[in-house]
Amino acid sequence: MRGERDRVTRALDLLAQGIAPYIEREFKKIFGENWAASARESFREDRGQFVHTEEFIRRDAHSLLTIMWDQWNRVFRHQLNQPERSLVSELRDFRNRWAHQEMFNFDDTYRILDSVQRLLVAVGSDVAAIVGEEKRELLREEFSMEAEAAARRAEDTQKKWRDVAIYVLCCGATIFAILNSDFGSTGWILSLFVVMAFLYVSYQRVSTPTRAYFGAHECTRCGKIIYNLTCPYCAPSAAQPVVHELEPIADS
């Protein structure tokens, strides 16, 4: 089962696969077979000369999105509208976050898949159907995990109140035995002590946080072994530092 980052990587690969033919086709309409040289004008000279070869451009989502953004008025504005330009801007941002090793939660991942699908639909790519299936698979896994967690919480809640009911019965039986024994006036004091003790035990049992999982288990998203409902790998704390690449890729 894939984690969010793997899904984002897959989405970016599908994006490049889907928009590369469209970009090449639109550039060739204007610049002919010299389209790659015109496309490289969107990059800094030092990077365009050694990195952005024609084949690299075809398979790199960052390069393709940069070209669409930089040459929108020159090439794409007559075929696409402002909503698609906004999608290009949004996906460039997500791609840069991905390159800098940032973590993605469910909402981010679904948003990326949805934006990729919308852009691919806009350019008429058949790859959009594959992204749609990726989106549905993500939803199925999310809903399945939530349903499983809800069922386990309900089961744990039932166990809590069943235990409390047993405590009440035990408390009542103990008090009945005390009051029917030869304790005299101290029987009421003992009964009060028993009631307070059982109230404390019941309170501790009810106030114990509900656990959706017991013991070590496999995270349904990333497949790693965890011990709580929240996976620290899929949903890191806000205080966790973001690990950056040694050479972060900046926008051209």
TORBA-432540 format. One line per field, with one value per atom (N, C-alpha, C): atom name; x, y, z; residue number from 1. Coordinates in steps of 0.1 Angstrom, whole numbers. Layout:
% TORBA-432540
atom = [CA_...]
xx = [X_...]
yy = [Y_...]
zz = [Z_...]
n = [NUM_...]
//
This chain:
% TORBA-432540
atom = [N_CA_C_N_CA_C_N_CA_C_N_CA_C_N_CA_C_N_CA_C_N_CA_C_N_CA_C_N_CA_C_N_CA_C_N_CA_C_N_CA_C_N_CA_C_N_CA_C_N_CA_C_N_CA_C_N_CA_C_N_CA_C_N_CA_C_N_CA_C_N_CA_C_N_CA_C_N_CA_C_N_CA_C_N_CA_C_N_CA_C_N_CA_C_N_CA_C_N_CA_C_N_CA_C_N_CA_C_N_CA_C_N_CA_C_N_CA_C_N_CA_C_N_CA_C_N_CA_C_N_CA_C_N_CA_C_N_CA_C_N_CA_C_N_CA_C_N_CA_C_N_CA_C_N_CA_C_N_CA_C_N_CA_C_N_CA_C_N_CA_C_N_CA_C_N_CA_C_N_CA_C_N_CA_C_N_CA_C_N_CA_C_N_CA_C_N_CA_C_N_CA_C_N_CA_C_N_CA_C_N_CA_C_N_CA_C_N_CA_C_N_CA_C_N_CA_C_N_CA_C_N_CA_C_N_CA_C_N_CA_C_N_CA_C_N_CA_C_N_CA_C_N_CA_C_N_CA_C_N_CA_C_N_CA_C_N_CA_C_N_CA_C_N_CA_C_N_CA_C_N_CA_C_N_CA_C_N_CA_C_N_CA_C_N_CA_C_N_CA_C_N_CA_C_N_CA_C_N_CA_C_N_CA_C_N_CA_C_N_CA_C_N_CA_C_N_CA_C_N_CA_C_N_CA_C_N_CA_C_N_CA_C_N_CA_C_N_CA_C_N_CA_C_N_CA_C_N_CA_C_N_CA_C_N_CA_C_N_CA_C_N_CA_C_N_CA_C_N_CA_C_N_CA_C_N_CA_C_N_CA_C_N_CA_C_N_CA_C_N_CA_C_N_CA_C_N_CA_C_N_CA_C_N_CA_C_N_CA_C_N_CA_C_N_CA_C_N_CA_C_N_CA_C_N_CA_C_N_CA_C_N_CA_C_N_CA_C_N_CA_C_N_CA_C_N_CA_C_N_CA_C_N_CA_C_N_CA_C_N_CA_C_N_CA_C_N_CA_C_N_CA_C_N_CA_C_N_CA_C_N_CA_C_N_CA_C_N_CA_C_N_CA_C_N_CA_C_N_CA_C_N_CA_C_N_CA_C_N_CA_C_N_CA_C_N_CA_C_N_CA_C_N_CA_C_N_CA_C_N_CA_C_N_CA_C_N_CA_C_N_CA_C_N_CA_C_N_CA_C_N_CA_C_N_CA_C_N_CA_C_N_CA_C_N_CA_C_N_CA_C_N_CA_C_N_CA_C_N_CA_C_N_CA_C_N_CA_C_N_CA_C_N_CA_C_N_CA_C_N_CA_C_N_CA_C_N_CA_C_N_CA_C_N_CA_C_N_CA_C_N_CA_C_N_CA_C_N_CA_C_N_CA_C_N_CA_C_N_CA_C_N_CA_C_N_CA_C_N_CA_C_N_CA_C_N_CA_C_N_CA_C_N_CA_C_N_CA_C_N_CA_C_N_CA_C_N_CA_C_N_CA_C_N_CA_C_N_CA_C_N_CA_C_N_CA_C_N_CA_C_N_CA_C_N_CA_C_N_CA_C_N_CA_C_N_CA_C_N_CA_C_N_CA_C_N_CA_C_N_CA_C_N_CA_C_N_CA_C_N_CA_C_N_CA_C_N_CA_C_N_CA_C_N_CA_C_N_CA_C_N_CA_C_N_CA_C_N_CA_C_N_CA_C_N_CA_C_N_CA_C_N_CA_C_N_CA_C_N_CA_C_N_CA_C_N_CA_C_N_CA_C_N_CA_C_N_CA_C_N_CA_C_N_CA_C_N_CA_C_N_CA_C_N_CA_C_N_CA_C_N_CA_C_N_CA_C_N_CA_C_N_CA_C_N_CA_C_N_CA_C_N_CA_C_N_CA_C_N_CA_C_N_CA_C_N_CA_C_N_CA_C]
xx = [8_0_9_6_15_11_22_20_17_14_11_22_34_45_46_45_45_34_23_11_14_20_24_34_44_54_48_39_31_23_17_9_17_29_38_43_46_50_39_26_15_12_15_13_23_35_45_42_37_33_22_13_1_2_10_11_22_32_43_39_31_27_19_11_3_12_22_31_39_44_52_44_31_22_20_17_14_26_38_50_53_51_54_45_33_24_30_37_42_57_65_79_85_76_80_89_99_107_118_119_128_121_111_103_111_120_127_136_142_150_142_130_121_116_114_110_121_133_145_146_140_141_135_126_120_129_141_151_163_170_182_192_201_210_219_224_233_226_213_205_200_196_190_200_213_223_227_227_233_222_211_201_189_183_170_172_176_176_161_159_146_139_147_141_139_147_145_133_130_119_106_106_94_90_100_96_97_101_102_91_83_71_74_85_90_92_100_103_90_81_69_60_59_51_57_70_77_75_75_73_59_49_35_33_39_37_45_57_65_60_55_51_36_29_14_9_12_7_12_24_30_24_20_16_2_-1_-12_-25_-24_-36_-48_-45_-57_-64_-57_-63_-68_-62_-65_-70_-77_-82_-75_-80_-73_-74_-85_-85_-74_-70_-59_-46_-45_-32_-31_-42_-41_-37_-41_-37_-22_-17_-3_5_1_8_7_-5_-6_3_3_11_26_30_44_48_39_42_42_33_33_45_49_61_74_75_86_86_74_73_78_74_78_93_99_114_121_115_122_118_113_111_100_91_80_70_64_54_40_32_19_9_-2_-13_-24_-34_-45_-51_-53_-59_-50_-37_-28_-27_-27_-25_-38_-49_-62_-62_-58_-58_-49_-37_-27_-33_-38_-44_-56_-64_-75_-70_-60_-55_-48_-41_-34_-45_-55_-66_-73_-76_-82_-74_-61_-52_-51_-50_-49_-62_-74_-86_-87_-81_-82_-73_-62_-54_-57_-68_-73_-65_-58_-50_-57_-55_-61_-56_-45_-39_-47_-56_-65_-73_-77_-85_-77_-64_-55_-54_-53_-52_-66_-77_-90_-91_-85_-85_-76_-65_-56_-64_-72_-79_-90_-97_-107_-101_-89_-82_-78_-74_-70_-82_-94_-106_-110_-109_-113_-105_-92_-83_-86_-88_-91_-104_-114_-127_-126_-119_-117_-110_-100_-92_-101_-109_-117_-128_-134_-144_-139_-127_-120_-118_-112_-110_-122_-133_-146_-151_-150_-155_-147_-134_-126_-129_-131_-135_-148_-158_-171_-170_-162_-159_-153_-143_-136_-146_-154_-164_-174_-178_-187_-180_-168_-160_-159_-157_-156_-169_-180_-193_-197_-193_-195_-187_-174_-166_-172_-178_-184_-196_-204_-216_-211_-200_-195_-191_-184_-180_-192_-203_-215_-221_-221_-227_-218_-205_-195_-197_-198_-200_-212_-223_-236_-235_-229_-228_-219_-209_-200_-207_-214_-221_-232_-239_-250_-244_-232_-225_-221_-216_-212_-223_-234_-246_-253_-251_-257_-248_-236_-226_-226_-220_-219_-209_-210_-200_-205_-217_-223_-223_-220_-221_-210_-199_-188_-192_-203_-207_-210_-216_-219_-206_-197_-184_-177_-177_-171_-178_-191_-199_-195_-194_-191_-177_-168_-154_-154_-162_-163_-169_-180_-186_-176_-168_-159_-148_-144_-133_-138_-151_-156_-159_-163_-165_-151_-141_-128_-123_-125_-121_-129_-142_-151_-147_-144_-140_-127_-117_-105_-107_-116_-119_-126_-135_-143_-134_-125_-117_-105_-102_-91_-93_-84_-86_-89_-98_-102_-91_-87_-77_-83_-80_-85_-77_-65_-57_-50_-47_-41_-28_-17_-4_1_12_18_9_8_1_6_2_7_-1_5_-2_-9_-22_-29_-24_-17_-12_2_11_25_31_23_28_38_42_52_45_53_47_46_34_31_24_22_16_4_1_-11_-19_-31_-40_-33_-27_-20_-7_-4_9_19_30_40_47_46_53_44_31_21_17_16_12_21_33_43_38_44_40_45_38_42_56_61_74_85_82_92_98_111_118_116_115_114_128_131_144_144_154_156_167_166_176_189_200_213_213_207_206_192_184_170_168_158_155_146_151_144_137_127_120_129_127_135_129]
yy = [-12_0_12_22_33_44_52_64_76_87_99_104_103_108_100_87_78_82_85_89_102_111_124_122_114_110_104_95_89_99_108_119_128_131_140_133_120_112_111_109_109_122_133_146_149_145_147_139_126_117_123_130_135_148_157_170_172_163_164_164_155_155_167_172_185_197_198_209_209_197_195_198_194_196_211_218_232_240_237_244_242_229_226_234_237_245_259_264_278_278_269_269_257_248_237_228_221_211_217_230_237_241_233_236_235_225_223_235_241_253_265_266_277_274_261_258_260_258_260_275_284_298_301_291_293_291_286_283_292_292_300_294_302_297_286_287_277_264_264_251_246_255_251_244_248_243_229_225_212_203_208_199_197_207_207_202_190_184_181_178_176_164_153_142_144_152_155_164_173_181_173_163_155_147_143_135_142_155_162_171_168_176_191_193_207_215_209_216_219_209_211_222_222_232_246_246_259_265_256_260_266_258_263_276_278_291_302_300_311_315_305_308_307_310_310_319_332_341_338_333_330_318_308_295_290_291_284_291_304_312_311_307_306_293_283_269_267_273_271_284_284_296_298_308_312_301_293_282_273_270_260_267_280_287_286_287_286_272_262_248_246_252_252_258_269_276_267_262_254_241_235_222_225_237_241_242_247_249_235_226_213_205_207_200_204_217_222_217_216_210_196_189_175_174_183_182_185_193_197_187_175_164_167_176_179_168_166_156_160_151_154_146_153_145_141_136_131_143_154_165_170_172_176_166_153_143_143_144_144_157_168_180_180_174_172_163_152_143_149_157_163_174_182_192_187_176_169_164_158_153_164_175_186_192_193_199_189_176_166_166_167_168_180_191_204_202_195_194_181_174_163_150_148_136_124_113_100_96_102_98_103_112_117_106_96_85_77_75_68_76_89_98_97_96_95_82_71_59_60_67_69_77_86_94_86_77_69_58_53_44_50_63_70_72_76_77_64_53_40_37_39_36_45_58_67_63_61_57_44_34_21_23_31_33_40_50_57_48_39_30_20_15_6_12_24_32_34_38_41_28_17_4_0_2_-1_8_21_30_27_23_19_6_-3_-16_-13_-3_0_7_16_23_13_3_-7_-15_-18_-25_-16_-3_6_5_7_7_-6_-17_-30_-32_-27_-28_-20_-8_1_-6_-13_-20_-31_-38_-49_-42_-31_-24_-20_-16_-12_-24_-35_-47_-52_-52_-56_-46_-33_-24_-26_-29_-31_-44_-54_-67_-65_-58_-55_-48_-37_-29_-38_-46_-55_-64_-70_-79_-71_-59_-51_-48_-43_-39_-51_-63_-74_-82_-76_-83_-75_-81_-75_-64_-53_-43_-31_-31_-21_-8_3_16_19_11_13_7_0_-6_5_16_27_34_35_41_33_19_10_11_12_13_25_36_49_48_42_40_31_21_12_19_27_35_45_52_61_54_42_35_30_25_21_32_44_56_60_60_63_54_41_31_32_35_37_49_60_72_70_63_61_52_43_34_42_51_58_69_76_87_82_69_64_67_74_76_64_65_54_51_38_34_26_31_24_11_11_-1_-5_-18_-23_-30_-24_-30_-26_-32_-29_-34_-25_-29_-22_-26_-20_-8_3_15_12_15_11_20_31_40_37_37_36_22_13_0_-2_9_8_4_-2_-7_5_7_18_13_22_17_26_35_44_45_52_54_63_74_84_79_78_73_85_84_95_97_87_88_95_92_98_112_114_127_132_137_141_153_155_167_180_191_204_208_202_206_199_188_181_189_190_198_192_200_195_193_181_178_182_190_196_188_188_182_190_184_191_202_200_210_212_220_222_228_224_229_241_252_265_267_275_278_286_283_290_303]
zz = [0_0_0_-9_-11_-1_3_11_2_9_2_-8_-3_-12_-24_-23_-35_-45_-39_-48_-55_-48_-54_-65_-63_-73_-85_-83_-94_-102_-94_-101_-110_-105_-113_-125_-124_-136_-146_-141_-150_-157_-149_-154_-166_-164_-174_-187_-184_-195_-203_-196_-203_-210_-204_-210_-220_-220_-229_-243_-248_-262_-265_-256_-259_-261_-252_-253_-266_-269_-281_-293_-293_-304_-306_-295_-296_-300_-295_-299_-314_-318_-332_-342_-337_-346_-348_-339_-340_-344_-339_-341_-350_-354_-362_-354_-361_-355_-346_-346_-337_-324_-320_-308_-296_-295_-282_-279_-289_-287_-282_-287_-282_-268_-265_-251_-241_-245_-236_-232_-240_-236_-222_-217_-204_-193_-196_-185_-185_-174_-173_-183_-188_-199_-194_-181_-176_-174_-171_-169_-182_-191_-204_-213_-211_-220_-217_-204_-200_-195_-190_-184_-193_-198_-205_-219_-221_-234_-238_-251_-256_-249_-247_-240_-226_-219_-205_-203_-212_-211_-212_-221_-223_-210_-202_-190_-177_-176_-164_-161_-151_-148_-145_-138_-135_-147_-157_-169_-177_-178_-186_-180_-167_-160_-161_-161_-162_-176_-186_-200_-202_-196_-198_-191_-179_-172_-179_-183_-189_-203_-210_-224_-226_-216_-217_-228_-227_-237_-251_-252_-265_-272_-264_-270_-266_-253_-247_-245_-244_-240_-249_-261_-271_-270_-264_-262_-248_-238_-224_-218_-207_-200_-187_-180_-167_-156_-155_-145_-148_-160_-163_-159_-161_-157_-142_-135_-120_-116_-124_-121_-123_-134_-136_-125_-120_-109_-96_-93_-81_-82_-94_-95_-95_-99_-98_-83_-75_-61_-54_-57_-52_-56_-68_-73_-66_-63_-56_-41_-35_-22_-22_-32_-34_-35_-43_-46_-33_-24_-11_0_-4_6_16_13_23_23_35_36_31_26_21_29_33_40_30_35_25_17_24_16_5_8_-2_-14_-10_-21_-30_-24_-32_-40_-35_-42_-54_-52_-63_-74_-70_-80_-88_-81_-87_-97_-93_-101_-114_-112_-123_-133_-128_-136_-144_-137_-144_-155_-153_-163_-175_-172_-183_-191_-184_-191_-200_-195_-203_-216_-215_-227_-236_-231_-239_-238_-227_-225_-220_-226_-221_-207_-203_-190_-179_-181_-171_-165_-173_-167_-157_-159_-150_-137_-138_-126_-118_-126_-119_-111_-116_-109_-96_-98_-86_-75_-79_-70_-63_-70_-64_-55_-58_-50_-36_-37_-25_-16_-22_-14_-8_-15_-10_2_1_12_24_22_33_40_32_38_46_40_46_60_60_72_83_79_88_93_85_89_99_96_106_119_119_131_139_132_139_145_138_144_156_156_168_179_176_187_193_185_190_199_194_202_215_215_228_237_232_240_247_239_245_256_254_265_277_276_287_295_289_296_302_295_300_313_313_325_337_333_343_349_341_346_356_352_361_374_374_386_395_388_396_403_396_402_414_411_422_434_431_442_450_443_449_458_452_460_472_471_483_494_490_500_506_498_504_514_511_521_533_532_543_552_546_555_561_556_562_570_573_582_595_605_618_619_611_612_621_625_633_625_633_627_616_617_608_594_593_580_570_574_565_561_570_566_556_558_548_535_536_523_515_523_516_510_517_511_499_499_487_475_478_467_461_469_464_456_461_454_440_440_427_418_423_415_409_416_411_400_403_393_380_382_370_362_369_363_355_361_354_341_342_330_319_323_313_306_315_310_302_302_294_279_272_258_250_241_233_223_223_213_202_190_178_175_180_178_191_192_204_200_205_202_188_185_172_160_150_138_126_114_102_98_95_90_76_75_62_51_54_43_38_48_44_46_54_56_67_74_85_98_107_120_129_134_144_156_166_179_183_175_178_166_168_156_146_151_141_138_125_120_120_128_128_115_106_93_83_83_74_78_91_97_107_103_112_120_132_140_134_137_132_135_146_151_144_136_129_118_118_108_94_84_70_65_59_54_39_36_23_15_2_-6_-5_-8_-8_-18_-30_-40_-44_-37_-40_-53_-60_-74_-73_-78_-77_-91_-90_-103_-112_-125_-134_-138]
n = [1_1_1_2_2_2_3_3_3_4_4_4_5_5_5_6_6_6_7_7_7_8_8_8_9_9_9_10_10_10_11_11_11_12_12_12_13_13_13_14_14_14_15_15_15_16_16_16_17_17_17_18_18_18_19_19_19_20_20_20_21_21_21_22_22_22_23_23_23_24_24_24_25_25_25_26_26_26_27_27_27_28_28_28_29_29_29_30_30_30_31_31_31_32_32_32_33_33_33_34_34_34_35_35_35_36_36_36_37_37_37_38_38_38_39_39_39_40_40_40_41_41_41_42_42_42_43_43_43_44_44_44_45_45_45_46_46_46_47_47_47_48_48_48_49_49_49_50_50_50_51_51_51_52_52_52_53_53_53_54_54_54_55_55_55_56_56_56_57_57_57_58_58_58_59_59_59_60_60_60_61_61_61_62_62_62_63_63_63_64_64_64_65_65_65_66_66_66_67_67_67_68_68_68_69_69_69_70_70_70_71_71_71_72_72_72_73_73_73_74_74_74_75_75_75_76_76_76_77_77_77_78_78_78_79_79_79_80_80_80_81_81_81_82_82_82_83_83_83_84_84_84_85_85_85_86_86_86_87_87_87_88_88_88_89_89_89_90_90_90_91_91_91_92_92_92_93_93_93_94_94_94_95_95_95_96_96_96_97_97_97_98_98_98_99_99_99_100_100_100_101_101_101_102_102_102_103_103_103_104_104_104_105_105_105_106_106_106_107_107_107_108_108_108_109_109_109_110_110_110_111_111_111_112_112_112_113_113_113_114_114_114_115_115_115_116_116_116_117_117_117_118_118_118_119_119_119_120_120_120_121_121_121_122_122_122_123_123_123_124_124_124_125_125_125_126_126_126_127_127_127_128_128_128_129_129_129_130_130_130_131_131_131_132_132_132_133_133_133_134_134_134_135_135_135_136_136_136_137_137_137_138_138_138_139_139_139_140_140_140_141_141_141_142_142_142_143_143_143_144_144_144_145_145_145_146_146_146_147_147_147_148_148_148_149_149_149_150_150_150_151_151_151_152_152_152_153_153_153_154_154_154_155_155_155_156_156_156_157_157_157_158_158_158_159_159_159_160_160_160_161_161_161_162_162_162_163_163_163_164_164_164_165_165_165_166_166_166_167_167_167_168_168_168_169_169_169_170_170_170_171_171_171_172_172_172_173_173_173_174_174_174_175_175_175_176_176_176_177_177_177_178_178_178_179_179_179_180_180_180_181_181_181_182_182_182_183_183_183_184_184_184_185_185_185_186_186_186_187_187_187_188_188_188_189_189_189_190_190_190_191_191_191_192_192_192_193_193_193_194_194_194_195_195_195_196_196_196_197_197_197_198_198_198_199_199_199_200_200_200_201_201_201_202_202_202_203_203_203_204_204_204_205_205_205_206_206_206_207_207_207_208_208_208_209_209_209_210_210_210_211_211_211_212_212_212_213_213_213_214_214_214_215_215_215_216_216_216_217_217_217_218_218_218_219_219_219_220_220_220_221_221_221_222_222_222_223_223_223_224_224_224_225_225_225_226_226_226_227_227_227_228_228_228_229_229_229_230_230_230_231_231_231_232_232_232_233_233_233_234_234_234_235_235_235_236_236_236_237_237_237_238_238_238_239_239_239_240_240_240_241_241_241_242_242_242_243_243_243_244_244_244_245_245_245_246_246_246_247_247_247_248_248_248_249_249_249_250_250_250_251_251_251_252_252_252]
//
